[in-house]
Amino acid sequence: MGAARCPAGTGTLVCAGPRARGGGRMSMMPYRLIGLVVLFAAGYAGAQGLEGRLESGPAQVLSLPVSGVIETVAVASGDRVEAGARLLALDARVYRAELRRAEAVLAEQEEVRAEARREWERAQELFDRTVMSERDLQLAKNAMLAAEATHAEAQAARTRAAWELEKSALEAPVAGRILALHAYPGQVVVSRDQAPPLLELLPAGRWLVRAGPGSGYRVGEAVRVRVGEADYAGRITRVRPVPDSSGAAEVVVGFSAADNADLQPGMPARVSRP
């Protein structure tokens, strides 16, 4: 029988020999070899690491959970701030007044509750001496329970008023740099349905690396990031497939570095497994 005709682009090692002697099986070898080469290359890339470049870490968009009129703005775009620094504040007169009212109501309800408890204790003594009916005893108990409930409501109102006063000022959650400012004195902030963004803070020492493509990486996986001669512990925050047939993906790694580290956006970095 004649030799098998080789399709264009395939090697003679695959197509040589009679077609009757395993020609169908041999014709699959180019695809298997290609698959092995892809897997080997991906594994080699994973072992050697992925090349990428530094980016500044994601900015935090800050807002206020309460509404009001901005009274002071203590920062400007580009300013560096420490954790806990006051960034801006609403006119807090209404919140301070509400807190004083809630504290006064709570003090009154504490007296009412104390009196209801004393009445309940006296009613129990009278009932034990068979001087008071069971119905009157139950009424005294109901009055005490109502006083307890009203006192609890007053406590909750006082807690909420204190929280709203505290949240009328915006403080930096972490040290960093003000990336953008969207607030000004006199601005009305309405946070009832959705709190508006007031400023963007870029945390100090937070960095990202976009590297790849590679395969076999998982979100949350611990990796090592090498920039220049320094190594940093990082963690994969995102894996985004590359739109081709290789099955590889771009990985995004987040890591922290000291604020005085000599790092700049755009610097080359290598991501590898520890």
Secondary structure, DSSP 8 states (H G I E B T S, - for coil): --B----TT--HHHH-SBTTTTHHHHTTHHHHHHHHHHHHHHHHHHHH-EEEEEEE---EEE--SS-EEEEEE---TT-EE-TT-EEEEE--HHHHHHHHHHHHHHHHHHHHHHHHHHHHHHHHHHHHTT-S-HHHHHHHHHHHHHHHHHHHHHHHHHHHHHHHHHTTEEE-SSSEEEEEE---TT-EE--SSS----EEEEETTEEEEEEEEESS--TT-EEEEEETTEEEEEEEEEEEE-SSSS--EEEEEEEE--TTS---TT-EEEEE--
